[in-house]
Amino acid sequence: MKVKEVLKILEEDGWYIDRTRGSHRILKHQSKSGIVVVPGKPSDDIPVGTLSSIWNQAKL
């Protein structure tokens, strides 16, 4: 799955980009606690383990 696709799914769930640090995007949510970190360029593929961690952070 591409970084661009993951960001779209997270934004549809209410996450928004709070800040960036290099190629890492840090997302926050209005009602959910914590942050989600999405690494890589929009065209990069995300490894399965990293993708699983992103979903766990987002509580999806």
N, CA, C and O atoms as a Tripos MOL2 file, in Angstrom:
@<TRIPOS>MOLECULE
protein
  240   239    60     0     0
PROTEIN
NO_CHARGES

@<TRIPOS>ATOM
      1 N           0.8440   -1.1640    0.0000 N.3       1 MET1
      2 CA          0.0000    0.0000    0.0000 C.3       1 MET1
      3 C           0.8980    1.2380    0.0000 C.2       1 MET1
      4 O           1.9190    1.2690    0.6860 O.2       1 MET1
      5 N           0.5190    2.2380   -0.7580 N.am      2 LYS2
      6 CA          1.3040    3.4640   -0.8840 C.3       2 LYS2
      7 C           1.0240    4.4170    0.2830 C.2       2 LYS2
      8 O          -0.0440    4.3740    0.8940 O.2       2 LYS2
      9 N           1.9950    5.2690    0.5750 N.am      3 VAL3
     10 CA          1.8570    6.2780    1.6260 C.3       3 VAL3
     11 C           0.6480    7.1680    1.3340 C.2       3 VAL3
     12 O          -0.1170    7.5050    2.2370 O.2       3 VAL3
     13 N           0.4860    7.5390    0.0820 N.am      4 LYS4
     14 CA         -0.6260    8.4020   -0.3310 C.3       4 LYS4
     15 C          -1.9820    7.7770    0.0250 C.2       4 LYS4
     16 O          -2.8850    8.4760    0.4850 O.2       4 LYS4
     17 N          -2.1230    6.4710   -0.1870 N.am      5 GLU5
     18 CA         -3.3770    5.7660    0.1050 C.3       5 GLU5
     19 C          -3.6360    5.7100    1.6100 C.2       5 GLU5
     20 O          -4.7710    5.8710    2.0560 O.2       5 GLU5
     21 N          -2.5780    5.4810    2.3860 N.am      6 VAL6
     22 CA         -2.7120    5.4150    3.8420 C.3       6 VAL6
     23 C          -3.1510    6.7720    4.3880 C.2       6 VAL6
     24 O          -4.0400    6.8470    5.2360 O.2       6 VAL6
     25 N          -2.5250    7.8440    3.8990 N.am      7 LEU7
     26 CA         -2.8930    9.1850    4.3530 C.3       7 LEU7
     27 C          -4.3520    9.4870    4.0410 C.2       7 LEU7
     28 O          -5.0470   10.1020    4.8500 O.2       7 LEU7
     29 N          -4.8210    9.0590    2.8740 N.am      8 LYS8
     30 CA         -6.2150    9.2950    2.4930 C.3       8 LYS8
     31 C          -7.1720    8.5840    3.4550 C.2       8 LYS8
     32 O          -8.1650    9.1680    3.8880 O.2       8 LYS8
     33 N          -6.8740    7.3230    3.7890 N.am      9 ILE9
     34 CA         -7.7170    6.5550    4.7160 C.3       9 ILE9
     35 C          -7.7340    7.2130    6.0960 C.2       9 ILE9
     36 O          -8.7890    7.3320    6.7200 O.2       9 ILE9
     37 N          -6.5630    7.6370    6.5660 N.am     10 LEU10
     38 CA         -6.4870    8.2730    7.8810 C.3      10 LEU10
     39 C          -7.2410    9.5990    7.8970 C.2      10 LEU10
     40 O          -7.9310    9.9040    8.8700 O.2      10 LEU10
     41 N          -7.1180   10.3870    6.8340 N.am     11 GLU11
     42 CA         -7.8190   11.6690    6.7660 C.3      11 GLU11
     43 C          -9.3300   11.4650    6.7250 C.2      11 GLU11
     44 O         -10.0760   12.2720    7.2810 O.2      11 GLU11
     45 N          -9.7900   10.4010    6.0780 N.am     12 GLU12
     46 CA        -11.2250   10.1000    6.0540 C.3      12 GLU12
     47 C         -11.7340    9.7260    7.4470 C.2      12 GLU12
     48 O         -12.9110    9.9170    7.7520 O.2      12 GLU12
     49 N         -10.8380    9.1890    8.3000 N.am     13 ASP13
     50 CA        -11.2060    8.8240    9.6670 C.3      13 ASP13
     51 C         -11.0940   10.0130   10.6270 C.2      13 ASP13
     52 O         -11.4160    9.8810   11.8080 O.2      13 ASP13
     53 N         -10.6470   11.1600   10.1400 N.am     14 GLY14
     54 CA        -10.5740   12.3530   10.9810 C.3      14 GLY14
     55 C          -9.1780   12.7660   11.4110 C.2      14 GLY14
     56 O          -9.0290   13.7420   12.1470 O.2      14 GLY14
     57 N          -8.1530   12.0540   10.9730 N.am     15 TRP15
     58 CA         -6.7770   12.4140   11.2960 C.3      15 TRP15
     59 C          -6.3360   13.5480   10.3820 C.2      15 TRP15
     60 O          -6.7550   13.6160    9.2270 O.2      15 TRP15
     61 N          -5.4920   14.4370   10.8950 N.am     16 TYR16
     62 CA         -4.9650   15.5400   10.0920 C.3      16 TYR16
     63 C          -3.4680   15.6750   10.3620 C.2      16 TYR16
     64 O          -2.9840   15.3220   11.4370 O.2      16 TYR16
     65 N          -2.7440   16.1950    9.3660 N.am     17 ILE17
     66 CA         -1.2950   16.3570    9.5060 C.3      17 ILE17
     67 C          -1.0310   17.5340   10.4370 C.2      17 ILE17
     68 O          -1.4100   18.6690   10.1470 O.2      17 ILE17
     69 N          -0.3820   17.2480   11.5480 N.am     18 ASP18
     70 CA         -0.0520   18.2660   12.5410 C.3      18 ASP18
     71 C           1.2850   18.9180   12.2050 C.2      18 ASP18
     72 O           1.4350   20.1370   12.2830 O.2      18 ASP18
     73 N           2.2580   18.0790   11.8290 N.am     19 ARG19
     74 CA          3.5850   18.5900   11.4790 C.3      19 ARG19
     75 C           4.3280   17.5330   10.6760 C.2      19 ARG19
     76 O           3.8940   16.3840   10.5910 O.2      19 ARG19
     77 N           5.4480   17.9310   10.0900 N.am     20 THR20
     78 CA          6.2940   16.9820    9.3710 C.3      20 THR20
     79 C           7.7130   17.1100    9.9010 C.2      20 THR20
     80 O           8.1300   18.1610   10.3880 O.2      20 THR20
     81 N           8.4290   16.0180    9.7910 N.am     21 ARG21
     82 CA          9.8250   15.9840   10.2070 C.3      21 ARG21
     83 C          10.5640   15.1880    9.1430 C.2      21 ARG21
     84 O          10.5980   13.9590    9.1950 O.2      21 ARG21
     85 N          11.1530   15.8800    8.1810 N.am     22 GLY22
     86 CA         11.7720   15.1880    7.0560 C.3      22 GLY22
     87 C          10.6940   14.5300    6.2190 C.2      22 GLY22
     88 O           9.7900   15.2080    5.7300 O.2      22 GLY22
     89 N          10.7750   13.2170    6.0460 N.am     23 SER23
     90 CA          9.7640   12.5000    5.2590 C.3      23 SER23
     91 C           8.6990   11.8600    6.1520 C.2      23 SER23
     92 O           7.8780   11.0800    5.6700 O.2      23 SER23
     93 N           8.7070   12.1800    7.4410 N.am     24 HIS24
     94 CA          7.7300   11.6180    8.3810 C.3      24 HIS24
     95 C           6.6170   12.6270    8.6420 C.2      24 HIS24
     96 O           6.8740   13.7860    8.9670 O.2      24 HIS24
     97 N           5.3780   12.1660    8.4950 N.am     25 ARG25
     98 CA          4.2210   13.0150    8.7790 C.3      25 ARG25
     99 C           3.6380   12.5860   10.1160 C.2      25 ARG25
    100 O           3.4110   11.4000   10.3550 O.2      25 ARG25
    101 N           3.3970   13.5590   10.9830 N.am     26 ILE26
    102 CA          2.8180   13.2820   12.2940 C.3      26 ILE26
    103 C           1.3740   13.7680   12.2550 C.2      26 ILE26
    104 O           1.1050   14.9500   12.0390 O.2      26 ILE26
    105 N           0.4420   12.8250   12.4700 N.am     27 LEU27
    106 CA         -0.9800   13.1420   12.3980 C.3      27 LEU27
    107 C          -1.6080   13.1160   13.7820 C.2      27 LEU27
    108 O          -1.2070   12.3420   14.6510 O.2      27 LEU27
    109 N          -2.6100   13.9860   13.9700 N.am     28 LYS28
    110 CA         -3.3770   14.0400   15.2160 C.3      28 LYS28
    111 C          -4.8510   13.8930   14.8810 C.2      28 LYS28
    112 O          -5.2620   14.0120   13.7270 O.2      28 LYS28
    113 N          -5.6360   13.6320   15.9170 N.am     29 HIS29
    114 CA         -7.0850   13.4700   15.7660 C.3      29 HIS29
    115 C          -7.7610   14.3370   16.8150 C.2      29 HIS29
    116 O          -7.2330   14.5030   17.9150 O.2      29 HIS29
    117 N          -8.9300   14.8960   16.4880 N.am     30 GLN30
    118 CA         -9.6510   15.7630   17.4260 C.3      30 GLN30
    119 C         -10.0870   15.0120   18.6800 C.2      30 GLN30
    120 O          -9.9660   15.5400   19.7850 O.2      30 GLN30
    121 N         -10.5950   13.7840   18.5260 N.am     31 SER31
    122 CA        -11.1610   13.0780   19.6760 C.3      31 SER31
    123 C         -10.3450   11.8720   20.1460 C.2      31 SER31
    124 O         -10.4720   11.4660   21.3010 O.2      31 SER31
    125 N          -9.5210   11.3000   19.2900 N.am     32 LYS32
    126 CA         -8.6990   10.1540   19.6870 C.3      32 LYS32
    127 C          -7.3870   10.6610   20.2690 C.2      32 LYS32
    128 O          -6.8500   11.6750   19.8240 O.2      32 LYS32
    129 N          -6.8760    9.9440   21.2720 N.am     33 SER33
    130 CA         -5.6200   10.3580   21.8830 C.3      33 SER33
    131 C          -4.4350    9.7970   21.1020 C.2      33 SER33
    132 O          -4.5690    8.8320   20.3510 O.2      33 SER33
    133 N          -3.2860   10.4140   21.2920 N.am     34 GLY34
    134 CA         -2.0640    9.9420   20.6620 C.3      34 GLY34
    135 C          -1.8250   10.5480   19.2940 C.2      34 GLY34
    136 O          -2.5710   11.4070   18.8260 O.2      34 GLY34
    137 N          -0.7570   10.0710   18.6690 N.am     35 ILE35
    138 CA         -0.3870   10.5250   17.3320 C.3      35 ILE35
    139 C          -0.1540    9.3090   16.4490 C.2      35 ILE35
    140 O          -0.0010    8.1880   16.9320 O.2      35 ILE35
    141 N          -0.1310    9.5550   15.1440 N.am     36 VAL36
    142 CA          0.2000    8.5200   14.1660 C.3      36 VAL36
    143 C           1.3410    9.0650   13.3190 C.2      36 VAL36
    144 O           1.2630   10.1900   12.8230 O.2      36 VAL36
    145 N           2.3900    8.2860   13.1500 N.am     37 VAL37
    146 CA          3.5300    8.6880   12.3360 C.3      37 VAL37
    147 C           3.5170    7.8740   11.0500 C.2      37 VAL37
    148 O           3.5230    6.6440   11.0810 O.2      37 VAL37
    149 N           3.4980    8.5840    9.9050 N.am     38 VAL38
    150 CA          3.5180    7.9230    8.5980 C.3      38 VAL38
    151 C           4.8160    8.3220    7.8970 C.2      38 VAL38
    152 O           4.9770    9.4810    7.5160 O.2      38 VAL38
    153 N           5.7520    7.3650    7.7200 N.am     39 PRO39
    154 CA          7.0280    7.6780    7.0850 C.3      39 PRO39
    155 C           6.9810    7.4970    5.5730 C.2      39 PRO39
    156 O           6.1590    6.7460    5.0490 O.2      39 PRO39
    157 N           7.8810    8.2000    4.8760 N.am     40 GLY40
    158 CA          8.0780    7.9680    3.4520 C.3      40 GLY40
    159 C           7.4660    9.0090    2.5440 C.2      40 GLY40
    160 O           6.6540    9.8360    2.9590 O.2      40 GLY40
    161 N           7.8850    8.9410    1.2730 N.am     41 LYS41
    162 CA          7.3310    9.8170    0.2400 C.3      41 LYS41
    163 C           5.9720    9.2760   -0.1860 C.2      41 LYS41
    164 O           5.7150    8.0830   -0.0230 O.2      41 LYS41
    165 N           5.0880   10.1250   -0.7300 N.am     42 PRO42
    166 CA          3.7500    9.6700   -1.1330 C.3      42 PRO42
    167 C           3.7440    8.4730   -2.0800 C.2      42 PRO42
    168 O           2.7960    7.6880   -2.0640 O.2      42 PRO42
    169 N           4.7700    8.3170   -2.8970 N.am     43 SER43
    170 CA          4.7950    7.2150   -3.8640 C.3      43 SER43
    171 C           5.4360    5.9420   -3.3100 C.2      43 SER43
    172 O           5.4400    4.9150   -3.9880 O.2      43 SER43
    173 N           5.9760    5.9920   -2.0900 N.am     44 ASP44
    174 CA          6.6350    4.8240   -1.4890 C.3      44 ASP44
    175 C           5.6240    3.7720   -1.0420 C.2      44 ASP44
    176 O           4.5050    4.0940   -0.6430 O.2      44 ASP44
    177 N           6.0440    2.5020   -1.1190 N.am     45 ASP45
    178 CA          5.2590    1.4060   -0.5480 C.3      45 ASP45
    179 C           5.6090    1.2970    0.9330 C.2      45 ASP45
    180 O           6.7680    1.4550    1.3160 O.2      45 ASP45
    181 N           4.6070    1.0280    1.7580 N.am     46 ILE46
    182 CA          4.8280    0.8770    3.1930 C.3      46 ILE46
    183 C           4.9430   -0.6130    3.5070 C.2      46 ILE46
    184 O           4.0660   -1.3880    3.1250 O.2      46 ILE46
    185 N           6.0160   -1.0310    4.2030 N.am     47 PRO47
    186 CA          6.1530   -2.4400    4.5790 C.3      47 PRO47
    187 C           4.9910   -2.8960    5.4730 C.2      47 PRO47
    188 O           4.3880   -2.0850    6.1760 O.2      47 PRO47
    189 N           4.6880   -4.1840    5.4390 N.am     48 VAL48
    190 CA          3.5430   -4.7410    6.1580 C.3      48 VAL48
    191 C           3.6100   -4.4480    7.6590 C.2      48 VAL48
    192 O           2.6030   -4.0700    8.2570 O.2      48 VAL48
    193 N           4.7720   -4.6160    8.2660 N.am     49 GLY49
    194 CA          4.9150   -4.3710    9.7000 C.3      49 GLY49
    195 C           4.6720   -2.9170   10.0680 C.2      49 GLY49
    196 O           4.0390   -2.6240   11.0830 O.2      49 GLY49
    197 N           5.1750   -2.0080    9.2460 N.am     50 THR50
    198 CA          4.9710   -0.5770    9.4750 C.3      50 THR50
    199 C           3.5030   -0.2270    9.3100 C.2      50 THR50
    200 O           2.9570    0.5590   10.0840 O.2      50 THR50
    201 N           2.8690   -0.8040    8.3100 N.am     51 LEU51
    202 CA          1.4450   -0.5610    8.0670 C.3      51 LEU51
    203 C           0.6090   -1.0370    9.2540 C.2      51 LEU51
    204 O          -0.3310   -0.3570    9.6670 O.2      51 LEU51
    205 N           0.9490   -2.1910    9.7940 N.am     52 SER52
    206 CA          0.2520   -2.7220   10.9640 C.3      52 SER52
    207 C           0.4070   -1.7830   12.1600 C.2      52 SER52
    208 O          -0.5480   -1.5560   12.9030 O.2      52 SER52
    209 N           1.5940   -1.2470   12.3410 N.am     53 SER53
    210 CA          1.8530   -0.3110   13.4320 C.3      53 SER53
    211 C           1.0450    0.9760   13.2610 C.2      53 SER53
    212 O           0.5350    1.5230   14.2380 O.2      53 SER53
    213 N           0.9280    1.4560   12.0320 N.am     54 ILE54
    214 CA          0.1400    2.6630   11.7520 C.3      54 ILE54
    215 C          -1.3160    2.4280   12.1180 C.2      54 ILE54
    216 O          -1.9380    3.2780   12.7550 O.2      54 ILE54
    217 N          -1.8750    1.2750   11.7200 N.am     55 TRP55
    218 CA         -3.2830    0.9790   12.0400 C.3      55 TRP55
    219 C          -3.4710    0.8680   13.5540 C.2      55 TRP55
    220 O          -4.4890    1.3150   14.0830 O.2      55 TRP55
    221 N          -2.5010    0.2770   14.2550 N.am     56 ASN56
    222 CA         -2.5960    0.1720   15.7170 C.3      56 ASN56
    223 C          -2.5550    1.5520   16.3710 C.2      56 ASN56
    224 O          -3.3200    1.8250   17.2960 O.2      56 ASN56
    225 N          -1.6670    2.4180   15.8930 N.am     57 GLN57
    226 CA         -1.5780    3.7750   16.4330 C.3      57 GLN57
    227 C          -2.8790    4.5350   16.2080 C.2      57 GLN57
    228 O          -3.3060    5.3110   17.0640 O.2      57 GLN57
    229 N          -3.5110    4.3130   15.0510 N.am     58 ALA58
    230 CA         -4.7410    5.0260   14.6970 C.3      58 ALA58
    231 C          -5.9830    4.3680   15.2910 C.2      58 ALA58
    232 O          -7.0860    4.9040   15.1830 O.2      58 ALA58
    233 N          -5.8010    3.2090   15.9170 N.am     59 LYS59
    234 CA         -6.9220    2.4430   16.4890 C.3      59 LYS59
    235 C          -7.9610    2.0940   15.4190 C.2      59 LYS59
    236 O          -9.1660    2.2200   15.6350 O.2      59 LYS59
    237 N          -7.4650    1.6550   14.2680 N.am     60 LEU60
    238 CA         -8.3470    1.2310   13.1640 C.3      60 LEU60
    239 C          -8.3240   -0.2820   13.0260 C.2      60 LEU60
    240 O          -8.9990   -0.8330   12.1570 O.2      60 LEU60
@<TRIPOS>BOND
     1     1     2 1
     2     2     3 1
     3     3     4 2
     4     3     5 am
     5     5     6 1
     6     6     7 1
     7     7     8 2
     8     7     9 am
     9     9    10 1
    10    10    11 1
    11    11    12 2
    12    11    13 am
    13    13    14 1
    14    14    15 1
    15    15    16 2
    16    15    17 am
    17    17    18 1
    18    18    19 1
    19    19    20 2
    20    19    21 am
    21    21    22 1
    22    22    23 1
    23    23    24 2
    24    23    25 am
    25    25    26 1
    26    26    27 1
    27    27    28 2
    28    27    29 am
    29    29    30 1
    30    30    31 1
    31    31    32 2
    32    31    33 am
    33    33    34 1
    34    34    35 1
    35    35    36 2
    36    35    37 am
    37    37    38 1
    38    38    39 1
    39    39    40 2
    40    39    41 am
    41    41    42 1
    42    42    43 1
    43    43    44 2
    44    43    45 am
    45    45    46 1
    46    46    47 1
    47    47    48 2
    48    47    49 am
    49    49    50 1
    50    50    51 1
    51    51    52 2
    52    51    53 am
    53    53    54 1
    54    54    55 1
    55    55    56 2
    56    55    57 am
    57    57    58 1
    58    58    59 1
    59    59    60 2
    60    59    61 am
    61    61    62 1
    62    62    63 1
    63    63    64 2
    64    63    65 am
    65    65    66 1
    66    66    67 1
    67    67    68 2
    68    67    69 am
    69    69    70 1
    70    70    71 1
    71    71    72 2
    72    71    73 am
    73    73    74 1
    74    74    75 1
    75    75    76 2
    76    75    77 am
    77    77    78 1
    78    78    79 1
    79    79    80 2
    80    79    81 am
    81    81    82 1
    82    82    83 1
    83    83    84 2
    84    83    85 am
    85    85    86 1
    86    86    87 1
    87    87    88 2
    88    87    89 am
    89    89    90 1
    90    90    91 1
    91    91    92 2
    92    91    93 am
    93    93    94 1
    94    94    95 1
    95    95    96 2
    96    95    97 am
    97    97    98 1
    98    98    99 1
    99    99   100 2
   100    99   101 am
   101   101   102 1
   102   102   103 1
   103   103   104 2
   104   103   105 am
   105   105   106 1
   106   106   107 1
   107   107   108 2
   108   107   109 am
   109   109   110 1
   110   110   111 1
   111   111   112 2
   112   111   113 am
   113   113   114 1
   114   114   115 1
   115   115   116 2
   116   115   117 am
   117   117   118 1
   118   118   119 1
   119   119   120 2
   120   119   121 am
   121   121   122 1
   122   122   123 1
   123   123   124 2
   124   123   125 am
   125   125   126 1
   126   126   127 1
   127   127   128 2
   128   127   129 am
   129   129   130 1
   130   130   131 1
   131   131   132 2
   132   131   133 am
   133   133   134 1
   134   134   135 1
   135   135   136 2
   136   135   137 am
   137   137   138 1
   138   138   139 1
   139   139   140 2
   140   139   141 am
   141   141   142 1
   142   142   143 1
   143   143   144 2
   144   143   145 am
   145   145   146 1
   146   146   147 1
   147   147   148 2
   148   147   149 am
   149   149   150 1
   150   150   151 1
   151   151   152 2
   152   151   153 am
   153   153   154 1
   154   154   155 1
   155   155   156 2
   156   155   157 am
   157   157   158 1
   158   158   159 1
   159   159   160 2
   160   159   161 am
   161   161   162 1
   162   162   163 1
   163   163   164 2
   164   163   165 am
   165   165   166 1
   166   166   167 1
   167   167   168 2
   168   167   169 am
   169   169   170 1
   170   170   171 1
   171   171   172 2
   172   171   173 am
   173   173   174 1
   174   174   175 1
   175   175   176 2
   176   175   177 am
   177   177   178 1
   178   178   179 1
   179   179   180 2
   180   179   181 am
   181   181   182 1
   182   182   183 1
   183   183   184 2
   184   183   185 am
   185   185   186 1
   186   186   187 1
   187   187   188 2
   188   187   189 am
   189   189   190 1
   190   190   191 1
   191   191   192 2
   192   191   193 am
   193   193   194 1
   194   194   195 1
   195   195   196 2
   196   195   197 am
   197   197   198 1
   198   198   199 1
   199   199   200 2
   200   199   201 am
   201   201   202 1
   202   202   203 1
   203   203   204 2
   204   203   205 am
   205   205   206 1
   206   206   207 1
   207   207   208 2
   208   207   209 am
   209   209   210 1
   210   210   211 1
   211   211   212 2
   212   211   213 am
   213   213   214 1
   214   214   215 1
   215   215   216 2
   216   215   217 am
   217   217   218 1
   218   218   219 1
   219   219   220 2
   220   219   221 am
   221   221   222 1
   222   222   223 1
   223   223   224 2
   224   223   225 am
   225   225   226 1
   226   226   227 1
   227   227   228 2
   228   227   229 am
   229   229   230 1
   230   230   231 1
   231   231   232 2
   232   231   233 am
   233   233   234 1
   234   234   235 1
   235   235   236 2
   236   235   237 am
   237   237   238 1
   238   238   239 1
   239   239   240 2
@<TRIPOS>SUBSTRUCTURE
     1 MET1         2 RESIDUE 1 A MET
     2 LYS2         6 RESIDUE 1 A LYS
     3 VAL3        10 RESIDUE 1 A VAL
     4 LYS4        14 RESIDUE 1 A LYS
     5 GLU5        18 RESIDUE 1 A GLU
     6 VAL6        22 RESIDUE 1 A VAL
     7 LEU7        26 RESIDUE 1 A LEU
     8 LYS8        30 RESIDUE 1 A LYS
     9 ILE9        34 RESIDUE 1 A ILE
    10 LEU10       38 RESIDUE 1 A LEU
    11 GLU11       42 RESIDUE 1 A GLU
    12 GLU12       46 RESIDUE 1 A GLU
    13 ASP13       50 RESIDUE 1 A ASP
    14 GLY14       54 RESIDUE 1 A GLY
    15 TRP15       58 RESIDUE 1 A TRP
    16 TYR16       62 RESIDUE 1 A TYR
    17 ILE17       66 RESIDUE 1 A ILE
    18 ASP18       70 RESIDUE 1 A ASP
    19 ARG19       74 RESIDUE 1 A ARG
    20 THR20       78 RESIDUE 1 A THR
    21 ARG21       82 RESIDUE 1 A ARG
    22 GLY22       86 RESIDUE 1 A GLY
    23 SER23       90 RESIDUE 1 A SER
    24 HIS24       94 RESIDUE 1 A HIS
    25 ARG25       98 RESIDUE 1 A ARG
    26 ILE26      102 RESIDUE 1 A ILE
    27 LEU27      106 RESIDUE 1 A LEU
    28 LYS28      110 RESIDUE 1 A LYS
    29 HIS29      114 RESIDUE 1 A HIS
    30 GLN30      118 RESIDUE 1 A GLN
    31 SER31      122 RESIDUE 1 A SER
    32 LYS32      126 RESIDUE 1 A LYS
    33 SER33      130 RESIDUE 1 A SER
    34 GLY34      134 RESIDUE 1 A GLY
    35 ILE35      138 RESIDUE 1 A ILE
    36 VAL36      142 RESIDUE 1 A VAL
    37 VAL37      146 RESIDUE 1 A VAL
    38 VAL38      150 RESIDUE 1 A VAL
    39 PRO39      154 RESIDUE 1 A PRO
    40 GLY40      158 RESIDUE 1 A GLY
    41 LYS41      162 RESIDUE 1 A LYS
    42 PRO42      166 RESIDUE 1 A PRO
    43 SER43      170 RESIDUE 1 A SER
    44 ASP44      174 RESIDUE 1 A ASP
    45 ASP45      178 RESIDUE 1 A ASP
    46 ILE46      182 RESIDUE 1 A ILE
    47 PRO47      186 RESIDUE 1 A PRO
    48 VAL48      190 RESIDUE 1 A VAL
    49 GLY49      194 RESIDUE 1 A GLY
    50 THR50      198 RESIDUE 1 A THR
    51 LEU51      202 RESIDUE 1 A LEU
    52 SER52      206 RESIDUE 1 A SER
    53 SER53      210 RESIDUE 1 A SER
    54 ILE54      214 RESIDUE 1 A ILE
    55 TRP55      218 RESIDUE 1 A TRP
    56 ASN56      222 RESIDUE 1 A ASN
    57 GLN57      226 RESIDUE 1 A GLN
    58 ALA58      230 RESIDUE 1 A ALA
    59 LYS59      234 RESIDUE 1 A LYS
    60 LEU60      238 RESIDUE 1 A LEU
